[in-house]
Amino acid sequence: MSNRAIILAGGKGTRLLPYTTVLPKPLMPVGEFPILEVIVRQLAKHGFDRITMAVNHQAEIVRAFFQDGGKWGVRIDYSLEDKPLSTMGPIRLIRDLPDNFIVMNGDVLTDLNYRQLFDSHMERGAIFTISSYLRHQLVDYGVLDVTDGNLSGIQEKPRIEYEVSMGVYMMSKRAIEFIPNNSPYGFDHLMEDLIRAGQRINVVKHEGCWLDIGRPDDYVEAIELFEKSDDLFL
């Protein structure tokens, strides 16, 4: 059983400026804790006792806060990018990975059971597993259905439903072969390459709570939700 987690914590958090001018995005507070501390506590609860934080922007602040992880009963180490490598590129720098491990963004608030995600990944034998979430968006306009320049219908402020990646993944070590050395390489690039290679990518829909605090609206909602229901997450 793998107990290893990789947290991607090197982003600049440009969508949360000016807040992230001083603090790195993963240390933005949600209630009394930085969001990254919430994640560390959750991973520890689900049995992930070794965590590697892939850091870049303001790395020294993240390292000063978490140190070796002893405060949370886990082992924390760090992988430093010399240059931004996007979301998947930093994983290629980590040399001692197990056959299967969790990879996740350091800015998500969710009640996801990480161990169950791991078990689903192992049961299906996928090279990569994506935890997904169903989001809804209200369009503030009347949407026209147009055929050959003629109006065929109208939808007044429709509600659009779409499935998105939560930024939480289970990954087989075999997938690392697709990641180039020392080059920016994102989640979308890896998915496209795996699909072209005929590899199985598992998608598990999460029915609980998920917010991406890198989005200003989600961040405000996350603060309010955590203050009301912190026991949902911790």
N, C-alpha and C positions, 0 to 999 in steps of 0.2 A: 504494500500500500504506500503510495506517495504522500508525503506530507509537506510538499514544497509549493510555494506560491511566489510568483513574480508580480510585483506591483510596478506599473509604469507611472513614474512620478517625476518626469523630467520636463513636462510642458510649461510654457510661459503663462498660460492662463489669460491670453489677450482679451477674451470675451468678458472677463471680469475686471478689467481695468476700470478705475484706478486702484481697486482693492489689492490687486496682485502686484502692484508696484513695490510694496513692502514685504508681503508674505507670498511664498510660493502657493500656487492653487491648492495642492493637497493639504496645506496647513490652514486653509480657510475654516473658520469655526462653524460648527453646526451644534447649537446648544453650547454645552460646556467643553466640548471636545473638538479638535480639528477633525475634518472628515477622514483623513488618513488614519488617525487613531481609532476611529470607529471601525474602519476596515480591519485594522490589525487585531482589535479585540474580537471581531466576528470570526476572522480566520483562526485565531487561537481557540475559540470556542468549538469550532468544527474540526479541530485536530491538526491544523496546518502549523507545525512548530518551527519551520524554517522559512523565512521570508527574505527574498532579495528585492531590494528597491532599485530600480533602474532610474538614475537621477542625472540631471544636467543643470538646468536653470536653478540657481540658488541652492545647489546641492548641499552646501555647507550648513544651511539652516535646517534642512531635513535631517541630516546626519547628527547635528547637535541635539535635535529634539528626541530622536528615537535611539540613538547610540547603538548598543548591541541587542536591544530588545528585551533585556532581562526584566525590566519593569512589568512587562506583559506576559512573561513566562515563555517567550519565544526567542529564537535566534534570528537576529536581523543582520544582514550584510548588504553591501552596496556595489552596484556596477555603474561606473561613471562613463558617460558618453563624452568624447572629446569634441563632438559636433552633433547637432540634432540628427537623429536617425529615424524619425517618425515613430509609428507605433510598434511595428514588428522588428525593425532593424536592431534595436538594443538587445533583443534576445540572443542574437548571434554572438554577442560579446561574452555571454555567460557560459562557462565551459563545463561545469560539473552538474548538469541537469539530469534528473531521473528520466525514466521512459515516458512518464506522463506527469503533467504538472498544471497548475492553474496559472493563468495570465489575466491580469485585470488592470483597468485604469484606476488611478488613485483618487478619483473625484466622483465616485458614485455612492449614492445612499440607497440601499436596498435591504430587504429582509430575506434575500435569497439564501437558501441552504447550500453552501459551497460543497459540502460533502456529498449531498444528493446529486449535484451536478457532476462531480467526479465519478460517482457510481454509474450514472447514465452514460457517461463517456466510455467507461470501461465495458459496460454491458454491450454497447453497440459496436465496439471495435473501430470507432472512427479515428481518423488522423487529427481531426479538429472538431470541437464542439462549441457552438455559439449559444449563449443564453440570450433569448430574445424577449421583447416586451411589446405589447400592443398599445400604440399611442393613438390619440384622437386629436384632430385639429379642426376647429371651426373656421371656415372660410368667410371673411367679412364682406363678401361681394356676391352678387347674383352671377352664377356661372352659366354661361351660354353654351348650349349644344348646337354646333354649327355644322351643316353638311352642304358642301358645294356652294358656300356663300349664303345659305339660307338657314334661318333659325328653325331648328327642329324641336327645341325644348329649352327649358330654363330651370335651374336649381337655385332657389333662393337661400343663400348662406348655408351651403351643405356642410355636413360633418364628415370629414375624411378619416378613414381608419387605415393604419399601416403598421407593419411589423418591423421593428428596428433592433439592431444589436445593442445590448446593454453595456458593452465594453467589458464583459466578463466571459472568459473562455477557458476551456480545457484543451490542452495541446499535447500531442504526441511528439516525442523527440524527433521522429521521422520527418516532421514538417520543417524542422530547422534547415534541412538540406535545400529547401526552396528559397531561403533568405540569403541575399547576397552579403558579402563581407563589407563592412565599413561604408555602407551606402544607404541613403534614406529609402525606406521600404515600409509601406503602410499595410494596414489590415486589408484594405481593398485589393492591393497588389497580391497579397498572399492568397486571398480567396480566389481571385481570377486564375492564378497559377495552379492552385490545387484542383479547381474545376477542370481546367484544360488537361491536367494530368490524370483525370478520371478518379481522383481521390474522394473518399466519402467524407462529407462535412455534415455533422449532426447539428440540428437546431432544436433546442428545448425551450418552449415558451414558459415564461415565468408569470404566474397569475397574481402575484402579490404586489409589492410596492417597489418602484424604481424611479429615481430622479438623477439627472446628470447635473451636478452643481456647477459645471462649467458654463451652463446656460443661465443667464441672470434670472429669468423667470423661475426656473427650477430651483435655483439657489434660495430665493426668497421662500418658495413653497417648502423646501427642505428644512429650513430653519423653523418655520411654523409647525410643520409636521413632527419634527424631532422633539420640540418643546412640549407638544401635546401627548406624544406617544413614544417616548424614548425607549420604553420597554419592548417595543416592536422590533427594535434594531439591536438592543443590547440586553 
